Amino acid sequence: MSRVPQIIHTEFFAIWKLSILSFVIAGLTGFLYRYGFLMPLPELLHLGNIRHAHSHLMFFNWITPPILIWMAAEVIRKEVNYSVRRIKQCIYTMMILGFLSWPFFLLFGYRPVSVGGANLPLAAILSGLVMITWYWFGILYYKARHCMKSPSLSVVLFDGALVALVVSSLGAWGVSVYQFSSLESPLISKALTSFFLGVFTEGWVILGVLGILWSGVKRPGIINRENWLWMPVLFGSMLIFPFSLDQSILSAPMLWSAKTGLLLIGIPLSLHLYSLWKSSFTSTGIDRVVLLLLAFKILFQAGAMLPTGIWPGEHGLRILYLHLVLLGFATTGLIAAFYPNGGSITKWSYIIGMAAVLTTLGMFSGYWPRALIPQNLAFWLAGAALLPVIPVAWLLVTKNQG
């Protein structure tokens, strides 16, 4: 397993704890969403808004800050106090904005809110401000990074992840511009949203977590140019958005472009999987679970390339895949990386809860054998949603720093 940089313990661990708090709040919000299928919710709560609150808090305050602080820890060498102070200001600002956006998404979604006689889409505005802090961090990271002559593989992957984060934001800005335009085409909005989600998930999250996993691990010897371990992933992530669109409107070039994107993503990720498995990374069972989840992610996308009729944009499959990547590989990888020397019971408890979520979502996907789906599936979906939250909440109150 990767080694936790000491500066994370001394300077950034409070940010990690805030990220854990965000996971707990977002997880409970996800439970509330599923509870809404069982029992009527108050009139001011709508399922679509609850889903937006859940996903945005997970993106803004859970999955992103841990990657940012590990990135900072890898490149800060000189003028430590100055660099740390600026980076902490940036990330705290980002997280405050993320927390502020949560109630507005929960209550209003993207709808405008009346403020002093004006109708303002406050959730969208706060989301835009969060993305501006991404650029702020990028500038600070570049200032600390540019003087490194021989960066590690982790730093190279972090460089690629940061590029993906910036590129993904272009899709989100496009959605905002579209909302204020005179165009009336839901297809454009969906394509832009899918572009953001694809680049954010496949580029930023995957490359960022891989950068953490490679920290302190000997670089692979099976490939000479490290750029081949991230550039295809970045370009592939920008090509796969057609998978979220209706198949009937796709041209053959769009379909083959999307499948090419999957191929560009799958080959380097398979190299990462093989190299990490052969390296000193797999020192514990938890580490092997992280790589197993990465293997499932690769197999899922490989299945989408085959002429089997499986369409990744189907609602059930899409939800399952996003949870496999974000709740499965990414979150398990982060927890394992930040607590390499302890908390085995907590980590395994999380893995069991995460597996329960993925299993119930598999039942919901439409591809699970009907005979093996329990009655009242909505009840099982809601119950499973709480299981990963409990061990992560324990990490919030424990003083263990791995």
N, C-alpha and C positions, 0 to 999 in steps of 0.2 A: 504494500500500500504506500501511497505517496506520503511524504513527510510534510507536516504542517509548518509553514514558516513561522518563526518565533514572533515576528512582528504582528501576526494575526492575533496571538494571545495577548500581547501587550498593548496594541493600539486599536485593533478592529473587532475584538470579540463582542463588544456591545452591539455592533452592527449585525453580527451573526445572530445574536439573541433577538434583536428586533425582527430579523428575517424569520426566525422560528415563530415569533408571535404572529407574524403575518400569515405563515402557513396555517397556524391554528385557526385564526379568524377566517381565512379563506376556506379551510376545510369545513368549518362549521357552517359557512355560507353554502357550500356545496351540499351539506346535509339538509339545510333548509330548503334548497331547491328540490331535492328528492322527496322531502317530507311533503312538499306541495302537491305531489302526485297522490298522496295518501289522504291528506286532510285539507280542507279549505284554509287558505291563508287570509290575513287581514286585507281589506280592499286596497290599501296603499302599496302592497307588495305584489309584483307581477313576476312570473317565472322568468321571462326574458331578461328583466332587469337584475334579478338575483343571479342569473348565469353570468351576466356581464360583470357584476361586482366580484363574483368568485374568480373568474378568469383573469381580470385585470389586476387584482391584488396578488394573485399567484405570479403573474408576469412581472409586475413592477417591483414588488417588495419581497417575494420569496426567491424566485429563481435567479434574478439578476444580481442583487447585492453580494451574495456569496462569491459569485464569479468575479465581480469587480474587485473585491478586497483581496482575493488570491492573485489576481492580475497585478494589483498594486504592490503586493508583497514580493512578487517575483522581480519587479523592475526597480524598486526603490533602493538606491545604493548611497548616493550622496545627498547632502542637504536633507537628511531624513526628516527632521522636525518640520521644515517648511513643506515638503511634499506631503507628509502625512496629514498635516493640518488642512491643507487645501483639499486633499482627496476626501477626508472625513466631512468637511463642509459640503462638498458636492453630493456625497452619498446620503448624508442626513437630509439634505434638501430634497433629494429625489424621493426618499422614503416618506418624508412628511407629506409631500404632494400625493404620493401613492395612498397613504392613509386617508387623506382628505378626499380623494376621489371615490373611495369605497362607499360612503353613505350616499353620495349623489348618484352613483351607478345603481345602488341598491333601490333607491326610492324613485329615481327618474330615468335611469338608463341614459340614452343619448338625447332625450327630450329637453327642450329649453326650460329653464327655471326663471320665474319672474323675480327680478332683482331691481328694486328702485324704479319700476316702470319699464324696464327693459327685459326682454326674454333672452336669456343666455344659456347655451349648452354647457353648463359648468363642468360636467364630467368630461366632456370632450376637451374643454379648455385645460383642465388639470392634466389630462393625458398628454396634451401637447407640451405642457411645461415639463412633465416627466421626461419626454423625449429630448427636450433641450438640455436637460442635465446629462443625458447620455453623451451629447456632443461636448459638454463641459468636461466630463470625465475623459473623453477621448483626447482632448487637448492636454490635460494634465498627464495622462498616461504617455502620450507621445513625448512630452518634455522629459519625463523620467526614463523613457525607453530608448531614445534616439542615440544615446552615447554608448549603448551596449555593442561591443564588437563581435562577440560570438554568443548570440542568444541560445538558450536551451530550447529543446523541442517544445516545452510548455509555453515559452514566450512566443515562439513562432505560431503556435496554435491560438494563443490569445490574440495575436495580431490579426489573424484571420477572423476570429470570432468578433472582434471589434468592428472590422469592416462589415461583417454580416449584420451587426446590430444597427449600424448607420444605414446600410442599404434597406433593411427591413422597415425602418422608420419612414422611408419614402412612400411605401404602400399605405401606411397609416395617415401620412399627410395627404395622400391622394384621396382617401376616403373623406377627410375633412373638407377638402376643396370641393369634392363632388357634392357634398351635402348642401353647400351654399351656391351651387351652380344651377342653371336652368335645365340641365339634362335630366331626363327621366328614363333611366335604364338600370334596373336593379342588378343586371348582369355586370355592369362596370363596377358598382360598389362591391359586389361579391368577389369579383376577380382581384380587386385591389386589397380587400381584406384577406383573401387567400394568399396573395403575394406576401403581405406582411407576416402572416402566420407561418407560411412555409419557410421564409428566410430566417425569421426569428427562431423557429423551432429547430430546423435542420442546420442552420448556420450558426447562429449565436449560441443556443443552448448546447447543442451537440459538441461543437468545437470548444466552447468554454469549459464544459465538464471534462472533455478529453484532456484539455490543458492541465486541469487540476489532477487528473489521474496520472498523467505522465510526470508530475512534479517529483523530483528526486529519484526518478526511475531512469535507468540507462536507456538511451535512445535506441531505436531499432536499427539493425544493420542490414535489413532487407531492401532498403531503398536509399539512394544517394542524395536525392533532392527532397528536402523536407516539405517544400511547397506543394509537392504532389499529395501530401497528407491533409491539406486543407483547401487548396484552390478548387479542385473538382467538387468538393462538398459545397462551397460557396456558390459556384456557378450552377450546380445541380439544383440547389435550393431555390434559385430564381426561375427555374424552368417547370417546376412541378405543380404550379397553381392550377392548371387546367383540370387536374384530378378532382377538384372541388366543384366543378361546373357540371351542368347537365350534359351527359354523353351525346344527346341528340343534336346539340348545337356545335359540337367540336368537329373541326376539320381533321383530316388525316395528319397533316403536318403538326397541328397542335398536339394531337395524341402522341405522335412519335417524339415530339419535343419533350413532353412530360415524361415519357418512358426513358428517354436519354438522360433526363435529370435524375431519375432514380438510379440509373446505371452509374452516373458520375458520383452519386452519393455512396452507393453500395460498395464500389471497389475500394476506395481509400478506407472506409469504415471497416471493411473486412481485413485490411492490412493492420489497422489499429487493433482489432480484436485478436488477430493471430499474434501480433508482437507483444501485446500486453499479457496474453496467456502464457507466452514463453518467457516472459521477463520475471523480475523479482516482485512484480505487482501482486501476483496471486499468492499472497502469504497467508490469507485467512479465507474461511468459507464465505464471509461477506463479500470479499473482493470477487470471488468466483460468481456470486449471484449478480453482481454489477455487470460482469462480462456476459453472463447468460441473458440478462435483459437486453444488452446491446445486440446479442445474437438474434433474439426474438424480433427486435426492431428491424434488423437487416432482412430477416426472413419475411417479415410482413411486407416490406417494400418489394422484395423479390417476387412475392406472390402476385403483387399488383402488375408486374411486368408480363406475366404469363397470360395466355388467352383463355383464362378460366371464367371470365364474366364477373370476377370480383372487382368492384369499383371502390377505390379508397374514399371517394367523396360521399358514399352512403352514410347517412347520419350515424347509425349504430357503429359502423366500422371506424368512422372518423373519430368519434368520441373514445372508442376503445384505443385507437392508435395514439391519440394525444395523451391519454393517461398512461399508456405503456411508456412513452418517451419521457413525459414530464414527471409523473408520479412514480414511475418505475425506474428507468435508467438514471435520469437526472437527479431526482431527489434521493434515491438510494445511494448513488455515487457521492453526492454532497455530504450526506450524513456519515457515510463510511470514511470519507476523506477528513472531515473535521473532527471525528472521534476515532482515530486509528488504534488507540491503546486502551480503550475501555468501552463500557456501555454495551457489552455484547447482548445482554438480555433485552435492552431497549431497542437495539438495532434489529435483532431477530423478531421482536414483537412488531416493529414497523413493517418488516418484510412480510410477515404473516398478514397484517392488515392490508398492505398494498396488494398482495396476491388475492385477497378476498375481493377487493375493489375490481381488479382486472377480471377475475372470474365472473362476477355478477355482470360486469359490462360485456363480457363475452356472451353471456346468456341473452343480453339485451341486443346484441349485434345483428341477430337474424340468421346467424350461421351456426348456432349452437343446436345440438340435437334436441328436438322438442321433448322427447321423453325424459331428458335430464334437466329440464327447466322446472323449478318448483312453482307451485301456485303462489299468487301474490308476489310476483317478482319485484314489484315496486317496494314492498316491505324489505326484502333482502337487499335491494340497492341502497335504500336509506340506511339500514343497519350497517352495511359494509362501509359506508362513507365515514362513519365515526371511528372505525378501527385504526386507521393510520394516524388519526389526530391524537389519540390518547398517548402513545409513546413519544410523539414529537412534543406534546405538551409537557411531558416529563423532562425532556431535554431543556425546556424553557426554565424550569425551576431548579434543576440540578446545577451544581457548581463545577461539575466535571468539564475540563477543557481538553480532553483527549490526551 
